[in-house]
Amino acid sequence: MAINISNREADALIRRFAKIAGVTLTEAVVIAMREAIERRRQRETPRQTAARLRAEFGVELTDRARRPLPRSVFDELSE
């Protein structure tokens, strides 16, 4: 299957990457996409980030904090 890169910046970046890595354009795309996917998989989820920050700053998640705010709070904020 073919891929057509019609964006000048994308073309320049992939050519630059291929030159640095010493690979073909196709191999450069494959490497770049594998690395990008792996980086995203290793990122924290929002829940993990919140847990890390709570631990870092000594914040406890109480039962009250676990309950959703009533709609009236959001309505008041958006007025």
DSSP file (Angstrom, degrees, kcal/mol; ACC not computed):
  #  RESIDUE AA STRUCTURE BP1 BP2  ACC     N-H-->O    O-->H-N    N-H-->O    O-->H-N    TCO  KAPPA ALPHA  PHI   PSI    X-CA   Y-CA   Z-CA
    1    1 A M              0   0    0      0, 0.0     2,-0.2     0, 0.0     0, 0.0   0.000 360.0 360.0 360.0 139.0    0.0    0.0    0.0
    2    2 A A        -     0   0    0      2,-0.0     2,-0.4     0, 0.0     0, 0.0  -0.555 360.0-155.1 -92.5 154.8    1.3    3.4   -0.9
    3    3 A I        -     0   0    0     -2,-0.2     2,-0.6     2,-0.0     0, 0.0  -0.996   5.6-155.2-127.7 136.1    1.5    6.5    1.3
    4    4 A N        -     0   0    0     -2,-0.4     2,-0.8     2,-0.0    -2,-0.0  -0.944   2.4-163.9-115.9 116.8    1.6   10.0   -0.2
    5    5 A I        +     0   0    0     -2,-0.6    -2,-0.0     1,-0.1     6,-0.0  -0.864  19.2 163.5-101.6 106.3    3.1   12.7    1.9
    6    6 A S        +     0   0    0     -2,-0.8     2,-0.5     5,-0.0    -1,-0.1   0.365  45.6  98.2-104.7   3.6    2.0   16.0    0.4
    7    7 A N     >  -     0   0    0      1,-0.1     4,-2.6     2,-0.0     5,-0.2  -0.826  65.5-147.9 -94.7 125.0    2.9   18.2    3.4
    8    8 A R  H  > S+     0   0    0     -2,-0.5     4,-2.7     1,-0.2     5,-0.2   0.896  97.2  49.1 -60.6 -42.2    6.3   19.9    2.9
    9    9 A E  H  > S+     0   0    0      2,-0.2     4,-2.7     1,-0.2    -1,-0.2   0.929 111.9  48.2 -64.7 -44.1    7.2   19.9    6.6
   10   10 A A  H  > S+     0   0    0      1,-0.2     4,-2.5     2,-0.2     5,-0.2   0.918 112.7  49.4 -61.3 -43.4    6.3   16.2    6.9
   11   11 A D  H  X S+     0   0    0     -4,-2.6     4,-2.2     1,-0.2    -2,-0.2   0.930 112.5  47.0 -61.2 -46.1    8.4   15.4    3.9
   12   12 A A  H  X S+     0   0    0     -4,-2.7     4,-2.4     1,-0.2    -2,-0.2   0.904 112.6  49.9 -63.8 -41.4   11.4   17.3    5.1
   13   13 A L  H  X S+     0   0    0     -4,-2.7     4,-2.7     2,-0.2    -2,-0.2   0.919 111.8  46.4 -64.9 -43.6   11.2   15.8    8.6
   14   14 A I  H  X S+     0   0    0     -4,-2.5     4,-2.4     2,-0.2    -1,-0.2   0.882 113.5  49.2 -69.5 -35.9   11.0   12.2    7.3
   15   15 A R  H  X S+     0   0    0     -4,-2.2     4,-2.2    -5,-0.2    -1,-0.2   0.909 112.3  48.4 -66.9 -40.7   13.9   12.8    4.9
   16   16 A R  H  X S+     0   0    0     -4,-2.4     4,-2.5    -5,-0.2    -2,-0.2   0.930 112.7  48.0 -63.4 -45.5   15.9   14.3    7.7
   17   17 A F  H  X S+     0   0    0     -4,-2.7     4,-2.8     1,-0.2     5,-0.2   0.915 110.6  51.6 -61.2 -44.1   15.2   11.4   10.0
   18   18 A A  H  X>S+     0   0    0     -4,-2.4     5,-2.1     1,-0.2     4,-1.4   0.899 110.9  48.4 -60.6 -41.0   16.0    8.9    7.2
   19   19 A K  H  <5S+     0   0    0     -4,-2.2    -2,-0.2     2,-0.2    -1,-0.2   0.931 113.3  46.4 -65.9 -45.6   19.4   10.6    6.7
   20   20 A I  H  <5S+     0   0    0     -4,-2.5    -2,-0.2     1,-0.2    -1,-0.2   0.915 118.5  41.8 -62.0 -43.7   20.2   10.7   10.4
   21   21 A A  H  <5S-     0   0    0     -4,-2.8    -1,-0.2    -5,-0.2    -2,-0.2   0.641 105.9-128.1 -80.4 -14.7   19.2    7.1   10.9
   22   22 A G  T  <5 +     0   0    0     -4,-1.4     2,-0.2     1,-0.2    -3,-0.2   0.887  67.5 118.3  69.1  39.0   20.8    5.9    7.6
   23   23 A V      < -     0   0    0     -5,-2.1    -1,-0.2    -6,-0.2    -2,-0.1  -0.772  68.6 -87.9-129.1 172.8   17.7    4.2    6.4
   24   24 A T     >  -     0   0    0     -2,-0.2     4,-2.4    -3,-0.1     5,-0.2  -0.276  43.3-105.2 -73.8 167.7   15.2    4.4    3.5
   25   25 A L  H  > S+     0   0    0      2,-0.2     4,-2.2     1,-0.2     5,-0.2   0.907 122.6  50.8 -60.5 -41.5   12.2    6.7    3.7
   26   26 A T  H  > S+     0   0    0      1,-0.2     4,-2.2     2,-0.2    -1,-0.2   0.935 111.2  46.9 -62.5 -46.3    9.9    3.7    4.3
   27   27 A E  H  > S+     0   0    0      1,-0.2     4,-2.8     2,-0.2     5,-0.2   0.880 109.8  55.2 -63.2 -36.9   12.1    2.4    7.1
   28   28 A A  H  X S+     0   0    0     -4,-2.4     4,-2.7     2,-0.2     5,-0.2   0.908 107.8  48.3 -62.5 -42.8   12.2    5.9    8.6
   29   29 A V  H  X S+     0   0    0     -4,-2.2     4,-2.5     2,-0.2     5,-0.2   0.934 112.8  48.2 -62.9 -45.5    8.4    6.1    8.7
   30   30 A V  H  X S+     0   0    0     -4,-2.2     4,-2.5     2,-0.2    -2,-0.2   0.935 114.3  45.6 -61.7 -47.4    8.2    2.7   10.3
   31   31 A I  H  X S+     0   0    0     -4,-2.8     4,-2.6     1,-0.2     5,-0.2   0.942 113.8  48.8 -61.7 -48.3   10.8    3.5   12.9
   32   32 A A  H  X S+     0   0    0     -4,-2.7     4,-2.4    -5,-0.2    -1,-0.2   0.905 113.4  46.5 -60.8 -42.3    9.3    6.9   13.7
   33   33 A M  H  X S+     0   0    0     -4,-2.5     4,-2.6    -5,-0.2     5,-0.2   0.904 111.6  50.7 -69.3 -40.4    5.8    5.5   14.0
   34   34 A R  H  X S+     0   0    0     -4,-2.5     4,-2.4    -5,-0.2    -2,-0.2   0.933 113.3  46.3 -60.1 -45.2    6.9    2.6   16.2
   35   35 A E  H  X S+     0   0    0     -4,-2.6     4,-2.4     2,-0.2    -2,-0.2   0.903 112.7  49.4 -65.2 -41.1    8.8    5.0   18.5
   36   36 A A  H  X S+     0   0    0     -4,-2.4     4,-2.0    -5,-0.2    -1,-0.2   0.914 112.2  48.0 -64.3 -42.9    5.8    7.4   18.7
   37   37 A I  H  X S+     0   0    0     -4,-2.6     4,-2.1     1,-0.2    -2,-0.2   0.919 111.8  49.9 -64.4 -43.4    3.4    4.6   19.5
   38   38 A E  H  X S+     0   0    0     -4,-2.4     4,-1.6    -5,-0.2    -2,-0.2   0.905 109.0  51.9 -63.5 -41.6    5.7    3.2   22.2
   39   39 A R  H  X S+     0   0    0     -4,-2.4     4,-0.6     1,-0.2    -1,-0.2   0.910 110.6  48.5 -60.7 -41.6    6.1    6.7   23.8
   40   40 A R  H >< S+     0   0    0     -4,-2.0     3,-0.7     1,-0.2    -1,-0.2   0.870 108.7  53.3 -68.2 -35.3    2.3    7.1   23.9
   41   41 A R  H 3< S+     0   0    0     -4,-2.1    -1,-0.2     1,-0.2    -2,-0.2   0.818 107.8  51.8 -67.1 -29.2    1.9    3.7   25.5
   42   42 A Q  H 3< S+     0   0    0     -4,-1.6    -1,-0.2    -5,-0.2    -2,-0.2   0.545  87.8 107.7 -86.7  -7.1    4.4    4.6   28.2
   43   43 A R  S << S-     0   0    0     -3,-0.7     2,-0.2    -4,-0.6    -3,-0.0  -0.296  78.0-102.9 -67.6 154.1    2.6    7.8   29.1
   44   44 A E        -     0   0    0      1,-0.1    -1,-0.1     4,-0.1    -2,-0.1  -0.473  30.9-123.6 -71.6 146.8    0.7    8.1   32.4
   45   45 A T     >  -     0   0    0     -2,-0.2     4,-2.5     1,-0.1     5,-0.2  -0.505  31.4-105.1 -78.5 161.5   -3.0    7.9   32.2
   46   46 A P  H  > S+     0   0    0      0, 0.0     4,-2.4     0, 0.0     5,-0.2   0.883 124.4  52.6 -55.4 -37.2   -4.9   10.9   33.7
   47   47 A R  H  > S+     0   0    0      2,-0.2     4,-2.3     1,-0.2     5,-0.2   0.904 109.0  48.6 -66.0 -40.9   -5.7    8.7   36.7
   48   48 A Q  H  > S+     0   0    0      2,-0.2     4,-2.5     1,-0.2    -1,-0.2   0.898 111.1  50.8 -65.3 -40.1   -2.1    7.8   37.2
   49   49 A T  H  X S+     0   0    0     -4,-2.5     4,-2.6     2,-0.2     5,-0.2   0.932 110.5  48.8 -62.4 -45.8   -1.0   11.4   37.0
   50   50 A A  H  X S+     0   0    0     -4,-2.4     4,-2.5     1,-0.2    -2,-0.2   0.913 112.2  48.6 -61.3 -43.1   -3.6   12.4   39.6
   51   51 A A  H  X S+     0   0    0     -4,-2.3     4,-2.3     2,-0.2    -1,-0.2   0.912 111.7  49.5 -63.9 -42.2   -2.5    9.6   41.9
   52   52 A R  H  X S+     0   0    0     -4,-2.5     4,-2.7     1,-0.2    -2,-0.2   0.925 112.8  46.9 -62.6 -45.0    1.2   10.6   41.5
   53   53 A L  H  X S+     0   0    0     -4,-2.6     4,-2.3     2,-0.2     6,-0.2   0.884 110.7  52.1 -66.5 -38.5    0.4   14.2   42.2
   54   54 A R  H  X>S+     0   0    0     -4,-2.5     5,-2.7    -5,-0.2     4,-0.6   0.931 113.6  44.5 -61.7 -43.9   -1.7   13.4   45.3
   55   55 A A  H ><5S+     0   0    0     -4,-2.3     3,-0.6     3,-0.2    -2,-0.2   0.913 112.7  51.7 -65.7 -42.6    1.1   11.3   46.6
   56   56 A E  H 3<5S+     0   0    0     -4,-2.7    -1,-0.2     1,-0.2    -2,-0.2   0.871 119.9  33.8 -62.6 -38.2    3.7   13.9   45.8
   57   57 A F  H 3<5S-     0   0    0     -4,-2.3    -1,-0.2    -5,-0.2    -2,-0.2   0.332 110.2-115.5-103.5   6.9    1.8   16.7   47.6
   58   58 A G  T <<5 +     0   0    0     -4,-0.6     2,-0.5    -3,-0.6    -3,-0.2   0.847  58.2 156.9  66.5  35.4    0.3   14.6   50.4
   59   59 A V      < -     0   0    0     -5,-2.7     2,-0.4    -6,-0.2    -1,-0.2  -0.829  30.4-148.6 -98.2 126.4   -3.3   15.0   49.3
   60   60 A E        -     0   0    0     -2,-0.5     2,-1.0    -5,-0.0    -5,-0.0  -0.742  11.9-132.4 -93.9 141.3   -5.7   12.4   50.4
   61   61 A L        -     0   0    0     -2,-0.4     2,-0.0     3,-0.0    -2,-0.0  -0.803  31.6-162.7 -92.9 102.1   -8.7   11.5   48.2
   62   62 A T     >  -     0   0    0     -2,-1.0     4,-1.1     1,-0.1     0, 0.0  -0.280  32.7-107.0 -81.1 167.9  -11.6   11.6   50.7
   63   63 A D  H  > S+     0   0    0      1,-0.2     4,-0.7     2,-0.2     3,-0.4   0.889 122.1  54.4 -60.2 -38.7  -15.1   10.1   50.1
   64   64 A R  H >4 S+     0   0    0      1,-0.2     3,-0.9     2,-0.2    -1,-0.2   0.901 105.7  51.7 -62.6 -40.6  -16.5   13.6   49.7
   65   65 A A  H 34 S+     0   0    0      1,-0.2    -1,-0.2     4,-0.0    -2,-0.2   0.736 103.1  60.3 -69.3 -21.7  -13.9   14.3   47.0
   66   66 A R  H 3< S+     0   0    0     -4,-1.1    -1,-0.2    -3,-0.4    -2,-0.2   0.683  86.7  90.1 -79.0 -18.1  -14.9   11.2   45.1
   67   67 A R  S << S-     0   0    0     -3,-0.9     2,-0.0    -4,-0.7    -3,-0.0  -0.611  86.0-111.8 -81.9 138.1  -18.5   12.3   44.7
   68   68 A P        -     0   0    0      0, 0.0    -1,-0.1     0, 0.0    -2,-0.1  -0.314  33.7-106.9 -65.0 149.4  -19.3   14.3   41.6
   69   69 A L        -     0   0    0      1,-0.1     5,-0.0    -4,-0.1     2,-0.0  -0.452  41.0 -99.7 -71.8 149.5  -20.2   17.9   42.0
   70   70 A P    >>  -     0   0    0      0, 0.0     3,-1.5     0, 0.0     4,-0.9  -0.337  30.1-112.4 -68.0 154.8  -23.9   18.8   41.5
   71   71 A R  H 3> S+     0   0    0      1,-0.3     4,-2.6     2,-0.2     3,-0.3   0.816 113.0  70.0 -56.3 -32.7  -24.9   20.3   38.1
   72   72 A S  H 3> S+     0   0    0      1,-0.2     4,-2.3     2,-0.2    -1,-0.3   0.819  93.0  57.6 -59.0 -31.2  -25.6   23.6   39.8
   73   73 A V  H <> S+     0   0    0     -3,-1.5     4,-1.8     2,-0.2    -1,-0.2   0.934 109.8  43.1 -64.4 -45.5  -21.9   24.1   40.4
   74   74 A F  H  X S+     0   0    0     -4,-0.9     4,-1.8    -3,-0.3    -2,-0.2   0.878 112.6  53.2 -69.5 -37.4  -21.1   23.8   36.7
   75   75 A D  H  X S+     0   0    0     -4,-2.6     4,-0.5     1,-0.2    -1,-0.2   0.913 109.1  49.8 -62.0 -41.0  -24.1   26.0   35.8
   76   76 A E  H >< S+     0   0    0     -4,-2.3     3,-0.7    -5,-0.2    -1,-0.2   0.876 109.5  51.2 -66.0 -37.0  -22.8   28.7   38.2
   77   77 A L  H 3< S+     0   0    0     -4,-1.8    -1,-0.2     1,-0.2    -2,-0.2   0.832 110.2  49.3 -68.1 -32.4  -19.3   28.5   36.6
   78   78 A S  H 3<        0   0    0     -4,-1.8    -1,-0.2     1,-0.2    -2,-0.2   0.465 360.0 360.0 -90.7   0.2  -20.6   28.9   33.1
   79   79 A E    <<        0   0    0     -3,-0.7    -1,-0.2    -4,-0.5    -2,-0.1   0.491 360.0 360.0 -74.8 360.0  -22.9   31.9   33.8
